[in-house]
Amino acid sequence: MARLRLISEQNPWWKFGSGFAQYDRHLSDLDRALLKIERKPLGLEPDNIYIIRGPRQVGKTTYLKAAIRDLIDGGVNPRHILFLSLDHFSSRRELRDCLDYFNNTTRGEGQVYIFLDEITRLDGWSEELKRLYDLGLTKRATVVATGSSPSRIKELSERMPGRGVEGNEYLLKPLCFREFALQVSRWLAGEIGYLVEKDRRALEELCGRLQETFFEPESATFDLSSFFGLDAFIGELSYLFGLYLHCGGYPKAINSY
């Protein structure tokens, strides 16, 4: 009974459908945020296990809740979506019981979605995902798990070769300065009504230049020529960098500043 109550509390869409968003703290904060941080959506395919890693407070839980809202808005039966925050679990057995309950109550009803938040906080978590796959339960399920421990996420890949994890690992990072400058300058240009036309035009031009630039530290090759001309925006970039030093690239800090 206690586990069923926990499942019910963590899955309010079973009760309210897409209207759950107005009662969800993460989505309420997202909807009220002045600056909407753009994240690449996941392509959720059945028989796949997606792993999202990143530091705490980077927005992983909000990312999952937004994906759940999109699924429901897209016509997915809310009862076919399970969300579990592993912060509230103390053993693998608790997780297994919840997963078995969900599997039994949706058996024969088509594709389902399982979201497991901060799964690396639970000892033996990789064995439970391995069990799901080996029992064939992921044939009709899309599993998305998040974690804050890179070493423990790596453990999953090593223990589950050929089990739907390869190529499905994503890193959710704080915004780098380029991403921060691009999104904040776009917001300032479009939302701040008291900007003079010259400043608005400068921010719009800066957005265009930043969209053409890209630098990946891990890459051996990159085009430096795309950065030429940014010196004309030294004033705007200096202002944005000052903001970045204050709040970094964390969504909540950016919107609270």
C-alpha positions as CSV (number, residue, x, y, z in Angstrom):
1,M,0.0,0.0,0.0
2,A,2.8,2.4,0.8
3,R,4.5,1.7,-2.5
4,L,1.2,2.2,-4.4
5,R,0.7,5.6,-2.6
6,L,4.2,6.6,-3.6
7,I,3.5,5.7,-7.2
8,S,0.3,7.6,-7.2
9,E,1.9,10.7,-5.7
10,Q,4.7,10.7,-8.3
11,N,2.4,10.2,-11.3
12,P,-0.3,12.9,-11.0
13,W,-1.1,12.6,-14.7
14,W,-2.9,9.3,-13.9
15,K,-5.4,11.5,-12.1
16,F,-5.3,14.8,-13.9
17,G,-4.0,14.0,-17.4
18,S,-2.2,16.8,-19.0
19,G,-3.6,19.2,-16.4
20,F,-1.0,17.8,-13.9
21,A,1.4,20.5,-15.0
22,Q,-0.3,23.2,-13.0
23,Y,0.3,21.2,-9.8
24,D,3.9,20.2,-10.7
25,R,6.6,22.3,-9.1
26,H,9.1,21.7,-11.9
27,L,6.8,22.6,-14.8
28,S,5.3,25.5,-12.9
29,D,8.8,27.0,-12.5
30,L,9.4,26.3,-16.2
31,D,6.2,27.9,-17.4
32,R,6.8,31.0,-15.2
33,A,10.5,31.3,-16.3
34,L,11.2,34.5,-18.2
35,L,13.9,32.7,-20.2
36,K,13.1,29.3,-21.6
37,I,16.2,27.2,-21.8
38,E,16.2,25.3,-25.1
39,R,17.1,21.6,-24.9
40,K,17.2,19.1,-27.7
41,P,14.2,16.7,-27.4
42,L,14.7,13.0,-27.1
43,G,13.6,10.6,-29.8
44,L,11.8,8.1,-27.7
45,E,11.8,4.7,-29.4
46,P,10.6,1.4,-27.9
47,D,13.1,-1.3,-26.9
48,N,15.6,1.4,-26.0
49,I,17.1,2.6,-22.8
50,Y,18.1,6.3,-22.7
51,I,20.6,7.6,-20.2
52,I,20.8,11.3,-19.3
53,R,23.6,12.3,-17.1
54,G,24.5,15.7,-15.7
55,P,25.2,17.6,-12.5
56,R,22.4,18.2,-10.0
57,Q,20.4,21.4,-10.6
58,V,21.1,21.3,-14.3
59,G,17.4,20.6,-15.1
60,K,17.2,16.8,-15.6
61,T,13.9,16.4,-13.7
62,T,12.3,19.3,-15.4
63,Y,13.5,17.8,-18.7
64,L,11.7,14.6,-17.9
65,K,8.5,16.2,-16.8
66,A,8.4,18.3,-20.0
67,A,8.9,15.2,-22.0
68,I,6.0,13.5,-20.1
69,R,3.7,16.5,-20.8
70,D,4.6,16.4,-24.5
71,L,3.8,12.7,-24.7
72,I,0.4,13.3,-23.1
73,D,-0.3,16.3,-25.3
74,G,0.6,14.1,-28.2
75,G,-2.1,11.5,-27.4
76,V,-0.3,9.0,-25.2
77,N,-2.5,7.4,-22.5
78,P,-1.3,8.9,-19.2
79,R,-1.6,5.5,-17.6
80,H,1.1,4.3,-19.9
81,I,3.7,6.7,-18.4
82,L,5.5,5.9,-15.2
83,F,7.8,8.3,-13.4
84,L,9.8,7.3,-10.3
85,S,12.2,9.5,-8.4
86,L,14.8,7.2,-6.9
87,D,15.5,9.8,-4.2
88,H,12.6,8.2,-2.3
89,F,13.8,4.6,-2.6
90,S,16.0,2.7,-0.2
91,S,16.4,-0.6,-2.0
92,R,16.3,-2.4,-5.4
93,R,13.4,-4.4,-4.1
94,E,11.2,-1.3,-3.9
95,L,12.1,-0.3,-7.4
96,R,11.4,-3.8,-8.7
97,D,8.0,-3.9,-7.0
98,C,7.0,-0.6,-8.6
99,L,8.2,-1.7,-12.0
100,D,6.4,-5.0,-11.7
101,Y,3.2,-3.3,-10.6
102,F,3.3,-1.0,-13.7
103,N,4.1,-3.8,-16.0
104,N,1.2,-5.9,-14.7
105,T,-1.3,-3.1,-14.9
106,T,-0.4,-2.2,-18.5
107,R,0.2,-5.7,-19.9
108,G,-1.1,-6.0,-23.4
109,E,-1.9,-2.3,-23.8
110,G,0.9,-1.3,-26.2
111,Q,3.9,1.0,-25.8
112,V,4.7,2.4,-22.4
113,Y,7.2,4.9,-21.1
114,I,9.3,4.5,-17.9
115,F,11.2,7.5,-16.5
116,L,13.6,6.8,-13.6
117,D,15.0,10.0,-12.1
118,E,18.4,10.0,-10.2
119,I,18.7,6.3,-10.6
120,T,22.4,6.3,-9.7
121,R,21.4,7.0,-6.1
122,L,20.2,3.4,-5.7
123,D,22.7,0.7,-5.2
124,G,22.4,-2.1,-7.8
125,W,20.3,0.1,-10.1
126,S,22.0,-1.3,-13.3
127,E,20.9,-4.8,-12.4
128,E,17.3,-3.7,-12.4
129,L,17.6,-2.1,-15.9
130,K,19.4,-5.3,-17.1
131,R,16.5,-7.4,-15.7
132,L,14.0,-5.3,-17.6
133,Y,15.8,-5.8,-20.8
134,D,16.6,-9.5,-20.3
135,L,12.9,-10.3,-19.5
136,G,11.9,-8.7,-22.7
137,L,9.9,-6.0,-20.9
138,T,11.6,-3.2,-22.9
139,K,10.1,-4.7,-26.2
140,R,7.1,-2.4,-25.6
141,A,8.8,0.1,-23.3
142,T,10.9,3.2,-23.7
143,V,13.1,3.6,-20.6
144,V,14.7,7.0,-19.7
145,A,17.0,7.1,-16.7
146,T,18.9,10.1,-15.3
147,G,21.9,10.2,-13.0
148,S,24.4,12.6,-11.6
149,S,27.4,10.2,-11.2
150,P,29.4,9.8,-14.4
151,S,31.3,6.8,-13.1
152,R,28.1,5.0,-12.2
153,I,26.5,5.8,-15.5
154,K,29.6,4.3,-17.2
155,E,29.0,1.2,-15.2
156,L,25.7,0.7,-17.0
157,S,27.3,0.7,-20.5
158,E,29.9,-1.8,-19.4
159,R,27.3,-4.2,-17.9
160,M,24.7,-3.9,-20.7
161,P,26.5,-4.3,-24.0
162,G,23.9,-5.0,-26.8
163,R,20.9,-4.1,-24.6
164,G,19.6,-1.0,-26.2
165,V,21.9,1.5,-24.4
166,E,24.5,2.1,-27.1
167,G,24.2,5.6,-28.7
168,N,21.5,6.6,-26.2
169,E,23.6,8.4,-23.7
170,Y,23.1,12.1,-23.4
171,L,25.0,14.8,-21.3
172,L,22.8,17.6,-20.0
173,K,25.2,20.4,-19.2
174,P,25.0,23.9,-17.9
175,L,24.9,26.3,-20.7
176,C,28.3,27.3,-22.0
177,F,28.9,31.0,-22.5
178,R,28.1,30.8,-26.2
179,E,24.7,29.1,-25.5
180,F,24.1,31.5,-22.7
181,A,24.9,34.6,-24.8
182,L,22.8,33.3,-27.7
183,Q,19.7,32.6,-25.7
184,V,19.9,35.6,-23.4
185,S,20.6,38.1,-26.2
186,R,17.7,36.6,-28.2
187,W,15.4,37.0,-25.2
188,L,16.5,40.5,-24.5
189,A,16.0,41.5,-28.2
190,G,12.5,40.0,-28.3
191,E,11.1,40.7,-24.8
192,I,12.5,43.9,-23.4
193,G,10.2,46.6,-24.6
194,Y,12.3,49.6,-23.5
195,L,15.4,48.8,-25.6
196,V,16.2,51.5,-28.1
197,E,16.2,50.3,-31.7
198,K,20.0,50.4,-32.0
199,D,20.5,48.1,-29.0
200,R,17.8,45.7,-30.2
201,R,19.4,45.6,-33.7
202,A,22.8,44.9,-32.2
203,L,21.5,42.0,-30.2
204,E,19.7,40.6,-33.2
205,E,22.9,40.8,-35.2
206,L,24.9,39.2,-32.4
207,C,22.4,36.3,-32.3
208,G,22.9,35.8,-36.0
209,R,26.7,35.7,-35.6
210,L,26.6,33.4,-32.6
211,Q,24.4,30.9,-34.5
212,E,27.1,30.6,-37.1
213,T,29.8,29.9,-34.6
214,F,30.5,26.5,-33.0
215,F,33.4,25.2,-31.1
216,E,33.6,21.6,-29.7
217,P,36.6,21.2,-27.5
218,E,36.7,17.4,-28.1
219,S,36.8,18.0,-31.9
220,A,40.2,18.1,-33.7
221,T,38.9,20.5,-36.3
222,F,36.8,23.6,-36.1
223,D,36.4,26.7,-38.2
224,L,37.9,29.7,-36.6
225,S,36.8,32.0,-39.4
226,S,33.2,31.8,-38.0
227,F,34.5,33.8,-35.0
228,F,35.8,36.7,-37.1
229,G,33.7,39.8,-36.7
230,L,32.6,39.1,-33.1
231,D,35.0,41.8,-32.0
232,A,32.4,44.4,-33.2
233,F,30.1,43.2,-30.4
234,I,32.7,43.5,-27.6
235,G,30.4,45.8,-25.6
236,E,27.4,43.4,-25.7
237,L,29.6,40.3,-25.1
238,S,31.3,41.9,-22.1
239,Y,27.9,42.7,-20.6
240,L,26.6,39.2,-21.2
241,F,29.8,37.7,-19.8
242,G,29.3,39.7,-16.6
243,L,25.8,38.2,-16.3
244,Y,27.3,34.7,-17.0
245,L,29.8,35.1,-14.2
246,H,27.0,35.9,-11.7
247,C,24.7,33.0,-12.5
248,G,26.6,30.5,-14.7
249,G,24.8,28.2,-17.0
250,Y,22.2,26.7,-14.6
251,P,18.6,27.4,-15.7
252,K,17.2,28.1,-12.2
253,A,20.1,30.5,-11.4
254,I,19.7,32.3,-14.7
255,N,15.9,32.9,-14.2
256,S,16.4,33.9,-10.5
257,Y,19.1,36.5,-11.3
